Structures are given as C-alpha cells and as structure tokens.
Amino acid sequence: MAYEITLKKSLIGRRPNQIKTAHALGLKKIGNIVIKEKNDAVDGMIKTIGHLVEVKEI
C-alpha cells in the first residue's frame, strides 16, 4: 500500500516545521507529486501538513 501525495497549497508564510516536513517528503512546488510507502512516519508527516496536500491511496 502506498500514498500519492500532491502539494496543493503554497509553502510561503507557513511555519518552519511545515516547510521542512514538505521538503522531507520531496514536495517543493505546488503540483509536485510523490509516491511514498504507507508507514507511521509518513502518516505523521501527512498529519502535520494535511491542510496543504491531497492524499490518495494507491
């Protein structure tokens, strides 16, 4: 099981921990898409920036 994560909102003006979390996932620009395996670490990252991203299970 994996997640397809798409950055939907800008990182400008966000808290530093949210920006670092997005960069750790590989998301730098609006529209970037990454595929990550489902695990507790990725679930925590999604919870931190859930309002900025769209997540689909694949």
PQR file with spaces between the fields and no chain letter, atoms N, CA, C, O and H, PARSE charges and radii, in Angstrom:
ATOM       1  N    MET     1       0.849   -1.177    0.000 -0.4000 1.5000
ATOM       2  CA   MET     1       0.000    0.000    0.000 -0.0000 2.0000
ATOM       3  C    MET     1       0.894    1.240    0.000  0.5500 1.7000
ATOM       4  O    MET     1       1.924    1.280    0.673 -0.5500 1.4000
ATOM       5  N    ALA     2       0.485    2.240   -0.760 -0.4000 1.5000
ATOM       6  CA   ALA     2       1.284    3.457   -0.866 -0.0000 2.0000
ATOM       7  C    ALA     2       0.357    4.661   -0.958  0.5500 1.7000
ATOM       8  O    ALA     2      -0.844    4.528   -1.192 -0.5500 1.4000
ATOM       9  H    ALA     2      -0.352    2.207   -1.307  0.4000 1.0000
ATOM      10  N    TYR     3       0.938    5.826   -0.770 -0.4000 1.5000
ATOM      11  CA   TYR     3       0.213    7.083   -0.893 -0.0000 2.0000
ATOM      12  C    TYR     3       0.740    7.862   -2.093  0.5500 1.7000
ATOM      13  O    TYR     3       1.942    7.864   -2.361 -0.5500 1.4000
ATOM      14  H    TYR     3       1.914    5.935   -0.579  0.4000 1.0000
ATOM      15  N    GLU     4      -0.158    8.520   -2.809 -0.4000 1.5000
ATOM      16  CA   GLU     4       0.226    9.518   -3.811 -0.0000 2.0000
ATOM      17  C    GLU     4      -0.091   10.867   -3.168  0.5500 1.7000
ATOM      18  O    GLU     4      -1.251   11.172   -2.894 -0.5500 1.4000
ATOM      19  H    GLU     4      -1.134    8.519   -2.591  0.4000 1.0000
ATOM      20  N    ILE     5       0.937   11.666   -2.931 -0.4000 1.5000
ATOM      21  CA   ILE     5       0.790   12.925   -2.200 -0.0000 2.0000
ATOM      22  C    ILE     5       1.072   14.074   -3.160  0.5500 1.7000
ATOM      23  O    ILE     5       2.119   14.114   -3.807 -0.5500 1.4000
ATOM      24  H    ILE     5       1.880   11.418   -3.154  0.4000 1.0000
ATOM      25  N    THR     6       0.124   15.014   -3.248 -0.4000 1.5000
ATOM      26  CA   THR     6       0.237   16.164   -4.141 -0.0000 2.0000
ATOM      27  C    THR     6       0.192   17.440   -3.314  0.5500 1.7000
ATOM      28  O    THR     6      -0.703   17.615   -2.487 -0.5500 1.4000
ATOM      29  H    THR     6      -0.726   14.982   -2.723  0.4000 1.0000
ATOM      30  N    LEU     7       1.158   18.337   -3.534 -0.4000 1.5000
ATOM      31  CA   LEU     7       1.152   19.631   -2.852 -0.0000 2.0000
ATOM      32  C    LEU     7       0.144   20.537   -3.537  0.5500 1.7000
ATOM      33  O    LEU     7       0.285   20.824   -4.726 -0.5500 1.4000
ATOM      34  H    LEU     7       1.885   18.195   -4.206  0.4000 1.0000
ATOM      35  N    LYS     8      -0.868   20.992   -2.814 -0.4000 1.5000
ATOM      36  CA   LYS     8      -1.963   21.792   -3.381 -0.0000 2.0000
ATOM      37  C    LYS     8      -1.893   23.264   -2.995  0.5500 1.7000
ATOM      38  O    LYS     8      -2.431   24.105   -3.715 -0.5500 1.4000
ATOM      39  H    LYS     8      -0.983   20.759   -1.848  0.4000 1.0000
ATOM      40  N    LYS     9      -1.249   23.600   -1.884 -0.4000 1.5000
ATOM      41  CA   LYS     9      -1.188   24.984   -1.426 -0.0000 2.0000
ATOM      42  C    LYS     9       0.266   25.396   -1.230  0.5500 1.7000
ATOM      43  O    LYS     9       1.143   24.559   -1.014 -0.5500 1.4000
ATOM      44  H    LYS     9      -0.812   22.917   -1.299  0.4000 1.0000
ATOM      45  N    SER    10       0.501   26.698   -1.310 -0.4000 1.5000
ATOM      46  CA   SER    10       1.844   27.254   -1.215 -0.0000 2.0000
ATOM      47  C    SER    10       2.456   27.067    0.166  0.5500 1.7000
ATOM      48  O    SER    10       1.749   27.023    1.174 -0.5500 1.4000
ATOM      49  H    SER    10      -0.211   27.378   -1.486  0.4000 1.0000
ATOM      50  N    LEU    11       3.774   26.960    0.195 -0.4000 1.5000
ATOM      51  CA   LEU    11       4.510   26.866    1.458 -0.0000 2.0000
ATOM      52  C    LEU    11       4.918   28.242    1.977  0.5500 1.7000
ATOM      53  O    LEU    11       5.453   28.350    3.081 -0.5500 1.4000
ATOM      54  H    LEU    11       4.347   26.996   -0.623  0.4000 1.0000
ATOM      55  N    ILE    12       4.675   29.283    1.205 -0.4000 1.5000
ATOM      56  CA   ILE    12       5.060   30.640    1.612 -0.0000 2.0000
ATOM      57  C    ILE    12       4.256   31.054    2.842  0.5500 1.7000
ATOM      58  O    ILE    12       3.029   30.946    2.862 -0.5500 1.4000
ATOM      59  H    ILE    12       4.240   29.195    0.309  0.4000 1.0000
ATOM      60  N    GLY    13       4.966   31.531    3.868 -0.4000 1.5000
ATOM      61  CA   GLY    13       4.323   32.007    5.079 -0.0000 2.0000
ATOM      62  C    GLY    13       3.920   30.919    6.052  0.5500 1.7000
ATOM      63  O    GLY    13       3.297   31.205    7.074 -0.5500 1.4000
ATOM      64  H    GLY    13       5.962   31.619    3.851  0.4000 1.0000
ATOM      65  N    ARG    14       4.263   29.677    5.754 -0.4000 1.5000
ATOM      66  CA   ARG    14       3.932   28.563    6.660 -0.0000 2.0000
ATOM      67  C    ARG    14       4.973   28.455    7.758  0.5500 1.7000
ATOM      68  O    ARG    14       6.061   29.024    7.656 -0.5500 1.4000
ATOM      69  H    ARG    14       4.769   29.444    4.924  0.4000 1.0000
ATOM      70  N    ARG    15       4.635   27.726    8.803 -0.4000 1.5000
ATOM      71  CA   ARG    15       5.578   27.524    9.903 -0.0000 2.0000
ATOM      72  C    ARG    15       6.776   26.710    9.416  0.5500 1.7000
ATOM      73  O    ARG    15       6.637   25.861    8.535 -0.5500 1.4000
ATOM      74  H    ARG    15       3.752   27.265    8.886  0.4000 1.0000
ATOM      75  N    PRO    16       7.950   26.970    9.990 -0.5600 1.5000
ATOM      76  CA   PRO    16       9.155   26.259    9.539  0.2800 2.0000
ATOM      77  C    PRO    16       9.034   24.745    9.592  0.5500 1.7000
ATOM      78  O    PRO    16       9.555   24.059    8.712 -0.5500 1.4000
ATOM      79  N    ASN    17       8.353   24.202   10.613 -0.4000 1.5000
ATOM      80  CA   ASN    17       8.242   22.741   10.687 -0.0000 2.0000
ATOM      81  C    ASN    17       7.395   22.195    9.547  0.5500 1.7000
ATOM      82  O    ASN    17       7.635   21.078    9.090 -0.5500 1.4000
ATOM      83  H    ASN    17       7.931   24.760   11.328  0.4000 1.0000
ATOM      84  N    GLN    18       6.404   22.958    9.072 -0.4000 1.5000
ATOM      85  CA   GLN    18       5.575   22.512    7.958 -0.0000 2.0000
ATOM      86  C    GLN    18       6.375   22.540    6.653  0.5500 1.7000
ATOM      87  O    GLN    18       6.243   21.639    5.824 -0.5500 1.4000
ATOM      88  H    GLN    18       6.208   23.866    9.444  0.4000 1.0000
ATOM      89  N    ILE    19       7.194   23.559    6.473 -0.4000 1.5000
ATOM      90  CA   ILE    19       8.026   23.661    5.272 -0.0000 2.0000
ATOM      91  C    ILE    19       9.040   22.515    5.248  0.5500 1.7000
ATOM      92  O    ILE    19       9.236   21.884    4.209 -0.5500 1.4000
ATOM      93  H    ILE    19       7.301   24.291    7.147  0.4000 1.0000
ATOM      94  N    LYS    20       9.679   22.246    6.378 -0.4000 1.5000
ATOM      95  CA   LYS    20      10.672   21.170    6.454 -0.0000 2.0000
ATOM      96  C    LYS    20      10.028   19.806    6.219  0.5500 1.7000
ATOM      97  O    LYS    20      10.627   18.932    5.591 -0.5500 1.4000
ATOM      98  H    LYS    20       9.520   22.758    7.221  0.4000 1.0000
ATOM      99  N    THR    21       8.816   19.625    6.722 -0.4000 1.5000
ATOM     100  CA   THR    21       8.101   18.366    6.518 -0.0000 2.0000
ATOM     101  C    THR    21       7.798   18.156    5.043  0.5500 1.7000
ATOM     102  O    THR    21       7.997   17.060    4.518 -0.5500 1.4000
ATOM     103  H    THR    21       8.329   20.334    7.232  0.4000 1.0000
ATOM     104  N    ALA    22       7.315   19.204    4.364 -0.4000 1.5000
ATOM     105  CA   ALA    22       7.024   19.107    2.931 -0.0000 2.0000
ATOM     106  C    ALA    22       8.292   18.795    2.148  0.5500 1.7000
ATOM     107  O    ALA    22       8.272   17.953    1.250 -0.5500 1.4000
ATOM     108  H    ALA    22       7.153   20.095    4.790  0.4000 1.0000
ATOM     109  N    HIS    23       9.388   19.458    2.473 -0.4000 1.5000
ATOM     110  CA   HIS    23      10.654   19.200    1.776 -0.0000 2.0000
ATOM     111  C    HIS    23      11.154   17.782    2.043  0.5500 1.7000
ATOM     112  O    HIS    23      11.722   17.150    1.153 -0.5500 1.4000
ATOM     113  H    HIS    23       9.405   20.143    3.202  0.4000 1.0000
ATOM     114  N    ALA    24      10.949   17.280    3.255 -0.4000 1.5000
ATOM     115  CA   ALA    24      11.371   15.913    3.584 -0.0000 2.0000
ATOM     116  C    ALA    24      10.587   14.891    2.765  0.5500 1.7000
ATOM     117  O    ALA    24      11.103   13.821    2.445 -0.5500 1.4000
ATOM     118  H    ALA    24      10.487   17.794    3.979  0.4000 1.0000
ATOM     119  N    LEU    25       9.351   15.219    2.430 -0.4000 1.5000
ATOM     120  CA   LEU    25       8.550   14.333    1.578 -0.0000 2.0000
ATOM     121  C    LEU    25       8.924   14.479    0.102  0.5500 1.7000
ATOM     122  O    LEU    25       8.535   13.650   -0.721 -0.5500 1.4000
ATOM     123  H    LEU    25       8.932   16.089    2.691  0.4000 1.0000
ATOM     124  N    GLY    26       9.673   15.527   -0.235 -0.4000 1.5000
ATOM     125  CA   GLY    26      10.064   15.752   -1.620 -0.0000 2.0000
ATOM     126  C    GLY    26       9.151   16.723   -2.341  0.5500 1.7000
ATOM     127  O    GLY    26       9.143   16.770   -3.571 -0.5500 1.4000
ATOM     128  H    GLY    26       9.988   16.201    0.433  0.4000 1.0000
ATOM     129  N    LEU    27       8.376   17.503   -1.588 -0.4000 1.5000
ATOM     130  CA   LEU    27       7.441   18.467   -2.175 -0.0000 2.0000
ATOM     131  C    LEU    27       8.017   19.871   -2.046  0.5500 1.7000
ATOM     132  O    LEU    27       8.226   20.359   -0.935 -0.5500 1.4000
ATOM     133  H    LEU    27       8.382   17.465   -0.589  0.4000 1.0000
ATOM     134  N    LYS    28       8.273   20.519   -3.175 -0.4000 1.5000
ATOM     135  CA   LYS    28       8.845   21.859   -3.142 -0.0000 2.0000
ATOM     136  C    LYS    28       7.968   22.890   -3.834  0.5500 1.7000
ATOM     137  O    LYS    28       7.937   24.048   -3.417 -0.5500 1.4000
ATOM     138  H    LYS    28       8.104   20.123   -4.078  0.4000 1.0000
ATOM     139  N    LYS    29       7.257   22.494   -4.882 -0.4000 1.5000
ATOM     140  CA   LYS    29       6.424   23.420   -5.646 -0.0000 2.0000
ATOM     141  C    LYS    29       4.986   22.913   -5.680  0.5500 1.7000
ATOM     142  O    LYS    29       4.739   21.713   -5.561 -0.5500 1.4000
ATOM     143  H    LYS    29       7.283   21.554   -5.220  0.4000 1.0000
ATOM     144  N    ILE    30       4.045   23.833   -5.844 -0.4000 1.5000
ATOM     145  CA   ILE    30       2.643   23.450   -5.981 -0.0000 2.0000
ATOM     146  C    ILE    30       2.513   22.536   -7.192  0.5500 1.7000
ATOM     147  O    ILE    30       3.053   22.827   -8.259 -0.5500 1.4000
ATOM     148  H    ILE    30       4.246   24.808   -5.941  0.4000 1.0000
ATOM     149  N    GLY    31       1.805   21.450   -7.024 -0.4000 1.5000
ATOM     150  CA   GLY    31       1.603   20.495   -8.110 -0.0000 2.0000
ATOM     151  C    GLY    31       2.571   19.325   -8.096  0.5500 1.7000
ATOM     152  O    GLY    31       2.381   18.355   -8.829 -0.5500 1.4000
ATOM     153  H    GLY    31       1.366   21.214   -6.157  0.4000 1.0000
ATOM     154  N    ASN    32       3.611   19.405   -7.268 -0.4000 1.5000
ATOM     155  CA   ASN    32       4.542   18.273   -7.155 -0.0000 2.0000
ATOM     156  C    ASN    32       3.804   17.052   -6.616  0.5500 1.7000
ATOM     157  O    ASN    32       2.976   17.160   -5.712 -0.5500 1.4000
ATOM     158  H    ASN    32       3.765   20.193   -6.672  0.4000 1.0000
ATOM     159  N    ILE    33       4.117   15.895   -7.183 -0.4000 1.5000
ATOM     160  CA   ILE    33       3.504   14.632   -6.754 -0.0000 2.0000
ATOM     161  C    ILE    33       4.617   13.666   -6.371  0.5500 1.7000
ATOM     162  O    ILE    33       5.589   13.503   -7.109 -0.5500 1.4000
ATOM     163  H    ILE    33       4.791   15.807   -7.917  0.4000 1.0000
ATOM     164  N    VAL    34       4.470   13.023   -5.209 -0.4000 1.5000
ATOM     165  CA   VAL    34       5.400   11.981   -4.788 -0.0000 2.0000
ATOM     166  C    VAL    34       4.600   10.755   -4.377  0.5500 1.7000
ATOM     167  O    VAL    34       3.443   10.856   -3.968 -0.5500 1.4000
ATOM     168  H    VAL    34       3.680   13.155   -4.610  0.4000 1.0000
ATOM     169  N    ILE    35       5.236    9.603   -4.492 -0.4000 1.5000
ATOM     170  CA   ILE    35       4.625    8.353   -4.051 -0.0000 2.0000
ATOM     171  C    ILE    35       5.473    7.816   -2.904  0.5500 1.7000
ATOM     172  O    ILE    35       6.674    7.594   -3.056 -0.5500 1.4000
ATOM     173  H    ILE    35       6.176    9.521   -4.824  0.4000 1.0000
ATOM     174  N    LYS    36       4.834    7.612   -1.758 -0.4000 1.5000
ATOM     175  CA   LYS    36       5.518    7.136   -0.557 -0.0000 2.0000
ATOM     176  C    LYS    36       4.809    5.905   -0.026  0.5500 1.7000
ATOM     177  O    LYS    36       3.583    5.806   -0.088 -0.5500 1.4000
ATOM     178  H    LYS    36       3.858    7.792   -1.635  0.4000 1.0000
ATOM     179  N    GLU    37       5.585    4.970    0.496 -0.4000 1.5000
ATOM     180  CA   GLU    37       5.010    3.787    1.131 -0.0000 2.0000
ATOM     181  C    GLU    37       4.278    4.194    2.402  0.5500 1.7000
ATOM     182  O    GLU    37       4.683    5.126    3.096 -0.5500 1.4000
ATOM     183  H    GLU    37       6.580    5.051    0.547  0.4000 1.0000
ATOM     184  N    LYS    38       3.199    3.485    2.695 -0.4000 1.5000
ATOM     185  CA   LYS    38       2.408    3.770    3.892 -0.0000 2.0000
ATOM     186  C    LYS    38       3.133    3.230    5.116  0.5500 1.7000
ATOM     187  O    LYS    38       3.386    2.029    5.215 -0.5500 1.4000
ATOM     188  H    LYS    38       2.870    2.728    2.131  0.4000 1.0000
ATOM     189  N    ASN    39       3.472    4.126    6.057 -0.4000 1.5000
ATOM     190  CA   ASN    39       4.039    3.727    7.345 -0.0000 2.0000
ATOM     191  C    ASN    39       3.755    4.824    8.371  0.5500 1.7000
ATOM     192  O    ASN    39       3.221    5.876    8.020 -0.5500 1.4000
ATOM     193  H    ASN    39       3.267    5.102    5.977  0.4000 1.0000
ATOM     194  N    ASP    40       4.100    4.593    9.599 -0.4000 1.5000
ATOM     195  CA   ASP    40       3.773    5.544   10.667 -0.0000 2.0000
ATOM     196  C    ASP    40       4.461    6.891   10.476  0.5500 1.7000
ATOM     197  O    ASP    40       3.874    7.929   10.781 -0.5500 1.4000
ATOM     198  H    ASP    40       4.534    3.738    9.884  0.4000 1.0000
ATOM     199  N    ALA    41       5.695    6.892    9.978 -0.4000 1.5000
ATOM     200  CA   ALA    41       6.419    8.146    9.779 -0.0000 2.0000
ATOM     201  C    ALA    41       5.723    9.014    8.734  0.5500 1.7000
ATOM     202  O    ALA    41       5.537   10.213    8.944 -0.5500 1.4000
ATOM     203  H    ALA    41       6.172    6.049    9.731  0.4000 1.0000
ATOM     204  N    VAL    42       5.343    8.418    7.622 -0.4000 1.5000
ATOM     205  CA   VAL    42       4.670    9.165    6.561 -0.0000 2.0000
ATOM     206  C    VAL    42       3.285    9.615    7.026  0.5500 1.7000
ATOM     207  O    VAL    42       2.846   10.714    6.688 -0.5500 1.4000
ATOM     208  H    VAL    42       5.494    7.444    7.452  0.4000 1.0000
ATOM     209  N    ASP    43       2.596    8.772    7.797 -0.4000 1.5000
ATOM     210  CA   ASP    43       1.288    9.165    8.340 -0.0000 2.0000
ATOM     211  C    ASP    43       1.414   10.407    9.222  0.5500 1.7000
ATOM     212  O    ASP    43       0.561   11.293    9.166 -0.5500 1.4000
ATOM     213  H    ASP    43       2.953    7.879    8.071  0.4000 1.0000
ATOM     214  N    GLY    44       2.457   10.479   10.025 -0.4000 1.5000
ATOM     215  CA   GLY    44       2.691   11.651   10.875 -0.0000 2.0000
ATOM     216  C    GLY    44       2.994   12.890   10.068  0.5500 1.7000
ATOM     217  O    GLY    44       2.540   13.984   10.406 -0.5500 1.4000
ATOM     218  H    GLY    44       3.150    9.759   10.071  0.4000 1.0000
ATOM     219  N    MET    45       3.763   12.728    8.997 -0.4000 1.5000
ATOM     220  CA   MET    45       4.068   13.868    8.131 -0.0000 2.0000
ATOM     221  C    MET    45       2.802   14.398    7.463  0.5500 1.7000
ATOM     222  O    MET    45       2.601   15.609    7.365 -0.5500 1.4000
ATOM     223  H    MET    45       4.132   11.840    8.723  0.4000 1.0000
ATOM     224  N    ILE    46       1.952   13.482    7.007 -0.4000 1.5000
ATOM     225  CA   ILE    46       0.696   13.881    6.368 -0.0000 2.0000
ATOM     226  C    ILE    46      -0.201   14.600    7.374  0.5500 1.7000
ATOM     227  O    ILE    46      -0.896   15.551    7.018 -0.5500 1.4000
ATOM     228  H    ILE    46       2.115   12.498    7.086  0.4000 1.0000
ATOM     229  N    LYS    47      -0.186   14.152    8.615 -0.4000 1.5000
ATOM     230  CA   LYS    47      -0.995   14.808    9.638 -0.0000 2.0000
ATOM     231  C    LYS    47      -0.506   16.240    9.866  0.5500 1.7000
ATOM     232  O    LYS    47      -1.312   17.142   10.098 -0.5500 1.4000
ATOM     233  H    LYS    47       0.379   13.379    8.904  0.4000 1.0000
ATOM     234  N    THR    48       0.811   16.450    9.801 -0.4000 1.5000
ATOM     235  CA   THR    48       1.388   17.770   10.025 -0.0000 2.0000
ATOM     236  C    THR    48       1.020   18.751    8.916  0.5500 1.7000
ATOM     237  O    THR    48       0.745   19.919    9.190 -0.5500 1.4000
ATOM     238  H    THR    48       1.465   15.718    9.614  0.4000 1.0000
ATOM     239  N    ILE    49       1.014   18.289    7.666 -0.4000 1.5000
ATOM     240  CA   ILE    49       0.740   19.196    6.546 -0.0000 2.0000
ATOM     241  C    ILE    49      -0.498   18.774    5.757  0.5500 1.7000
ATOM     242  O    ILE    49      -0.595   19.042    4.559 -0.5500 1.4000
ATOM     243  H    ILE    49       1.238   17.341    7.443  0.4000 1.0000
ATOM     244  N    GLY    50      -1.429   18.123    6.418 -0.4000 1.5000
ATOM     245  CA   GLY    50      -2.627   17.626    5.755 -0.0000 2.0000
ATOM     246  C    GLY    50      -3.459   18.698    5.076  0.5500 1.7000
ATOM     247  O    GLY    50      -4.138   18.425    4.085 -0.5500 1.4000
ATOM     248  H    GLY    50      -1.351   17.905    7.391  0.4000 1.0000
ATOM     249  N    HIS    51      -3.412   19.926    5.604 -0.4000 1.5000
ATOM     250  CA   HIS    51      -4.183   21.028    5.039 -0.0000 2.0000
ATOM     251  C    HIS    51      -3.532   21.602    3.777  0.5500 1.7000
ATOM     252  O    HIS    51      -4.137   22.424    3.088 -0.5500 1.4000
ATOM     253  H    HIS    51      -2.860   20.147    6.408  0.4000 1.0000
ATOM     254  N    LEU    52      -2.311   21.176    3.475 -0.4000 1.5000
ATOM     255  CA   LEU    52      -1.582   21.689    2.303 -0.0000 2.0000
ATOM     256  C    LEU    52      -1.537   20.674    1.155  0.5500 1.7000
ATOM     257  O    LEU    52      -1.206   21.027    0.023 -0.5500 1.4000
ATOM     258  H    LEU    52      -1.820   20.508    4.035  0.4000 1.0000
ATOM     259  N    VAL    53      -1.864   19.436    1.446 -0.4000 1.5000
ATOM     260  CA   VAL    53      -1.697   18.369    0.464 -0.0000 2.0000
ATOM     261  C    VAL    53      -2.996   17.624    0.199  0.5500 1.7000
ATOM     262  O    VAL    53      -3.953   17.693    0.969 -0.5500 1.4000
ATOM     263  H    VAL    53      -2.133   19.149    2.366  0.4000 1.0000
ATOM     264  N    GLU    54      -2.991   16.903   -0.929 -0.4000 1.5000
ATOM     265  CA   GLU    54      -4.070   15.968   -1.256 -0.0000 2.0000
ATOM     266  C    GLU    54      -3.458   14.589   -1.273  0.5500 1.7000
ATOM     267  O    GLU    54      -2.414   14.385   -1.893 -0.5500 1.4000
ATOM     268  H    GLU    54      -2.213   16.846   -1.555  0.4000 1.0000
ATOM     269  N    VAL    55      -4.087   13.628   -0.599 -0.4000 1.5000
ATOM     270  CA   VAL    55      -3.526   12.283   -0.448 -0.0000 2.0000
ATOM     271  C    VAL    55      -4.486   11.263   -1.047  0.5500 1.7000
ATOM     272  O    VAL    55      -5.683   11.271   -0.757 -0.5500 1.4000
ATOM     273  H    VAL    55      -4.935   13.794   -0.095  0.4000 1.0000
ATOM     274  N    LYS    56      -3.940   10.380   -1.893 -0.4000 1.5000
ATOM     275  CA   LYS    56      -4.714    9.266   -2.442 -0.0000 2.0000
ATOM     276  C    LYS    56      -3.989    7.972   -2.108  0.5500 1.7000
ATOM     277  O    LYS    56      -2.762    7.905   -2.183 -0.5500 1.4000
ATOM     278  H    LYS    56      -2.969   10.374   -2.129  0.4000 1.0000
ATOM     279  N    GLU    57      -4.741    6.951   -1.742 -0.4000 1.5000
ATOM     280  CA   GLU    57      -4.130    5.642   -1.529 -0.0000 2.0000
ATOM     281  C    GLU    57      -4.091    4.905   -2.865  0.5500 1.7000
ATOM     282  O    GLU    57      -5.079    4.863   -3.600 -0.5500 1.4000
ATOM     283  H    GLU    57      -5.738    7.005   -1.681  0.4000 1.0000
ATOM     284  N    ILE    58      -2.929    4.325   -3.163 -0.4000 1.5000
ATOM     285  CA   ILE    58      -2.796    3.552   -4.410 -0.0000 2.0000
ATOM     286  C    ILE    58      -2.268    2.165   -4.115  0.5500 1.7000
ATOM     287  O    ILE    58      -2.087    1.365   -5.034 -0.5500 1.4000
ATOM     288  H    ILE    58      -2.127    4.359   -2.567  0.4000 1.0000
